Amino acid sequence: MQNTGVIASDEPRYDDAIVKMFVIATIVWALVGMLVGLWIALEIAWWPANLGLPWTTFGRLRPLHTNAVIFAFAGNAIFFGVYHSMQRLLKTRMFSDVLSRLHFWGWQLIIVCAAISLPLGYTFSKEYAELIWPIKVLIAIVWVIFMINFFGTIAIRKVQHLYVAIWFYMATVIVVPVLHIVNSLSIPASFFKSYPIYAGMTDALVQWWYGHNAVGFILTTPFLGMMYYYLPRIAERPVYSYRLSIIHFWALVFLYIWAGPHHLLYSALPEWAQTLGMVFSIMLIAPSWGGMLNGLLTLRGAWDRVRTDPVLKFLVVAVSFYGMSTFEGPMMSIRAVNSLSHFTNWTIGHVHSGALGWVGMLTFGVLYWIVPKVWKRSQLAHPEWATTHFWLATIGIVLYTVSMWAAGLTEGLEWRAFDDTGQLKYPNFVDIVHQLSPFYWLRLLGGLLYFTGAVMMVWNLYQTMRGPLAIRMAPATAGAR
Amino acid sequence: MSDSTETGYTAAHRTLEGKSAMFAVFVTIVIFIGGLVEIIPMFTAAQGPGGLPGVTPYTALEVAGRDIYIREGCYLCHSQMVRPMRAEVLRYGEWTRSGEYAYDHPFLMGSRRMGPDLQRVGGKYPDAWHYEHMQNPRSVSPGSVMPVYPWLHRNKYDVADIQASMRALQRVGVPYTDTEIAGAPQAVAAQAQGIVDRLKQAGITAEPNREIIALIAYLQRLGKDGRAAIAAGQTGGPAGGEPNP
């Protein structure tokens, strides 16, 4: 009864209202993005789920799924992570509360515009850059607002040295607008349609320079930054190696940009560019694993807590999936492997081990930790549900990736299988498609488990937010290192 | 993690971490080296995509069809890129040369083959096949898992929109003349009528102003230009890897 009002905020100078806003947006868009993913997975397994309507066919919903997951779910997750950790690392409030709110509402407006325009068929067609030009202009404006707020906060910082998390955030803040603008340069034919200034093979190279680095600087570097802030905080251990963080940061941001052409192996792209893409992709293993090892080794001496703490479980599996997908990716960039894997479900499995495993699990883990903190609750409403969520998600990912590997290998091998006379063994494409059916249902099941866990999380976090305030928060262990 | 015994590059880096503007400048430089090295040469004649004799811009009706192809996200399940491998050439036809994409704004190579590649689909099936296929894929391709697209047979394309598209494409470098753009209504009508006539011979009555007609025009065009040049070995400019046995 005395609970309310007893709490004095431990960190009055920080703007945690903006953190809460981005947390809620992350949760809401996570459900939307995953639900659309489930729907299109069903469409692939069972075509009548396309409903025979223009707005619900796979070709229009797939961009909605990818945009919702990358820019709405992961995007908002990055922003709550940056706004929460940056203020504490730099021991200052964000540069401008007004810019923070413009950033938040501008970003949500972009997402709503995307959710309306994509099913209507308004698309630029380039993957992960499908939004039409007026929305893209809005993205550029909102990102500049974020950029000013970000560098403004650095300028007014109360701590001299920038911690490694900030380095990774900075890489994202700088690279994303450049990728976005260069790839989107186009001449409008109307308010809803524009044509890129690049043609054919050049357009393809610019697109995959963008596309691969969207993975690099939206789905990787900001989450590495979050790993560097939250993992040591939660495990209560210092980062394993400062030297390693320096080396792998600079190597990662330097090498990533080169790797785009691995999406265009065996295409009509000049040979030298294909080879550069392949070689740099293979080199990327080193800095990627540098990050993974620095994360996992930070847990030295805390491994016993992984057994009991669901938050650490999520983080450990997230970092492990990061290591796995950053090994798989370079392997798939080797020409000989790519000749088998390209165009198949293997690629779909690969991106989902990164998205569900690395980005998803890391975000869930941090959400379970951060919600009680910023809402001033003593603990989760249902701590044991978080463990159930963890197992549902992990089993879901395994079903997803294994079924997609099997499907990818099946189709990749059958597309190029010959009979004894040297003719195609499966000349009818549909025959191969049909063999994938069980894998598609298995993938749907995996996605369903993952989604079920996410729904449990949402209810758990909602009840935590609505639950009683903590009697007393531990005084600012939350202070930045 | 910080301690006072730092030496060498960690000490230097510690200093850099205190100078945020310089840090940002370093990050910017390091990040863009790779992109510049790879992308800039694509705009030079020596390294960029070579031309291919016989490749011409899409007609007005084909531009409309291509826009529909983009709107429906066809490229998300169908690639337009035959790789230089024996199995692919047997299944789809001649492997793709860069010059064939000369007027593709945007490129539509795709990244996933849920269905077969369409680079060489032009002329592979009669117009009537495509008409039926978009109405109900299973009527001509038993067991297909493709969605149905019946609205293409109902919706009409807008010639003024096509002209606006052609003007935008002209500005990004497609060599349409102003006369061609002005004459688009007549060109569209003539090409559409040809498709309607062929459909009629197959027993299908169709209106020339429907989206399905434009889409058929585009699909029937795919991969046809440049076939003669490829057969004659005039692939013009670097075209990527040589065929892989």
Interface residues (C-beta under 8 A of the other chain):
Chain A: E43 I44 W47 N50 G52 P54 T57 F58 G59 R60 R62 P63 G121 Y122 T123 F124 S125 K126 E127 F151 I154 A155 R157 Q160 H161 L162 Y163 W167 M170 A171 I174 V175 V178 S186 I187 P188 A189 S190 K193 S194 Y195 P196 I197 Y198 A199 G200 M201 T202 D203 A204 L205 V206 Q207 W209 N213 P238 V239 Y242 R243 I246 W250 V253 F254 L255 Y256 I257 W258 G260 P261 H263 L264 Y266 S267 A268 L269 P270 E271 W272 A273 Q274 L276 G277 F280 S339 H342 F343 T344 T347 I348 E411 W415 R416 A417 F418 Q423 L424 P427 F429 V430 D431 V433 H434 R481
Chain B: M1 S2 Y9 T10 H13 R14 E17 G18 S20 F23 A24 V27 T28 V30 I31 F32 I33 G34 G35 V37 E38 I39 P41 M42 F43 Q47 G48 P49 D67 I70 R71 E72 G73 C74 Y75 L76 C77 S79 M81 R83 P84 M85 A87 E88 L90 R91 T96 R97 S98 E100 Y101 A102 Y103 D104 H105 P106 F107 L108 M109 G110 S111 R112 R113 M114 G115 P116 S141 P142 G143 S144 V145 M146 P147 V148 Y149 P150 W151 D161 A164 S165 R167 A168 L169 R171 V172 G173 V174 P238 A239 G240 G241 N244
